């Protein structure tokens, strides 16, 4: 496989992981936004109070067999927490941010004031978006690609810069750091 094909393949994988991150966070935000709306539709025969004071609210599914709330607001939750049918917290919205975990309790996505992060099935951070840019990390949490304010950079598994695209041009290096091709020296690199 040629180096260009390999680079295209890896870039395609980064783009695919980015799409998955966006879909996961979008679904999480929609699910969390729907929780308050469920309680907003009240039948006319219920008396409306001017104010309700409570330490916590719990929403239980109608056929719930496990004696745990499906949605907890306030109390020990310190935010809004959605639990699955086994009582395992799956999504939360708290002062520290929004988080989602899979059915095994492994963190899969989070959003806070520092970054939006996507985690693989092992809970290893694989992609993030923060004030530096959009980053892709491999299974060892080694930075492999970064789209920042000054351009796009790609590193190999050893941390060697292999490709870089900036306003000044494009360059590609081999595993030893030797220039293979660059807009600044083409065609005689």
C-alpha angles and dihedrals in degrees: 000000000000122000092246092052090048091050091049090049093051093045089051089053091050090051091049092050089048091053090050091050091052092048093048094049092043092052091046093051092047091049093048092045091052093058097074091042092058090063093043094073103077126173115248095241094065113097111240115226123211091227139004121205120194141142093227144358124216126193115201125195112242096243097033111153096182112073094231129103120257092212125024122192119186125336113080089346093073087203137005117317128181117204129194126235090280094054093253112144107243105169133017140182113197139150089274094055144272123306140181128196128188127239090278093055093253115144110246106169138008139176126193139143091286103048152327109251136189121201129197125233090281093054091252114146108246105166137016141173119207141138091296094055141261114324135190120202128191126232089280091054089249113151107250105165135015130183104195139162091277100045146287123308131186125196129191124231090275093057094254116142107243103170137015133180120189138150086275095058147276128295136180125196134190124237091276094054095255115144110252096175136350137169088231094060105022131164094017103045 
